[in-house]
Amino acid sequence: MNEFDYIEKYLKPLTSNIARNLKDDAAIFKQKSNYDLVISTDTLAEGIHFFGHENPKDIAKKSLRVNLSDMAAMGAKPIFYNLSISIPKKKAKNFIEKFAKGLCEDQELFGIELIGGDLTSSLKDINITITIFGETLNKKSVTRDGAKSGDLLFVSGVLGLSKIGLDNFYSKSKKFDSAKKKYLLPEPRVNLGLAINKIANSMIDISDGLVQDACHLAKNSNLTIVLDIEKVPLPSFINLKKDLLLDAALYGGDDYELLFSCRPNYEKALKNISNEKGIDLTHIGFFQDFHEDYIKLKNYNHSYKKKSYLHF
């Protein structure tokens, strides 16, 4: 099969009218007048973001879900996406069909559709780029720079689970199954992002570790975050020391939980949302006027390490 055959057989069924049956050079979308279009792009590279030997369905879902997490962090409703894949010819036959099935399953789960993209060969590794589009009411997107002094800092779920999964990916012990699943298949908090759109005044998804992503919120708002280490929600593993779990939470990344600020008077509303969505929301700190550094650690005897993942 050539690239056009693969597109016709496996990718075209994932599209609808917006993609114009993939017969033109671009999709056409008429934007609603009272909505903003929210756009984000992420690339996943073999050997960096995934091993390459995972089930292609899981690789597809992870590729889409990290982009969906960006929509969640903006409080936006995802509506469609573009997909570009570069893949060696020898891998295409066994990869693309399963990859498309993974996309199909998550499209149904998250109510999103493919509108176009590109499929090309590469010399060695697989590279996947998705550009995702979402929408919010005009000027209602949640950005990283809206926090105020006195705001509270909340996080969803538990932190560090994905890093534990990565570190123990080849372990045969079943105790790491939940962690490995978290690493392979992140859970984008799309519905939570929509639910707190009018509550959160700054927000980010945790892809690079709590410390680094909290710094982004603090820096963009020109404030200092006082982070209470004792309140950071950690996963439970009987045989793993708390220091290891905490290190994974602070610096590990790939959790794709939402970290956000809000005014103190919203605590009760957040408890109701937490119960309704079945997602733990934990108050882990607060914002204050900037002084010396963007992060201060409370109930911790060490300064924070500047060691979160960087590509360069």
Order of alpha helices (4+ residues) and beta strands (2+ residues): alpha-beta-alpha-beta-alpha-beta-beta-beta-alpha-alpha-alpha-beta-alpha-beta-alpha-beta-alpha-beta-beta
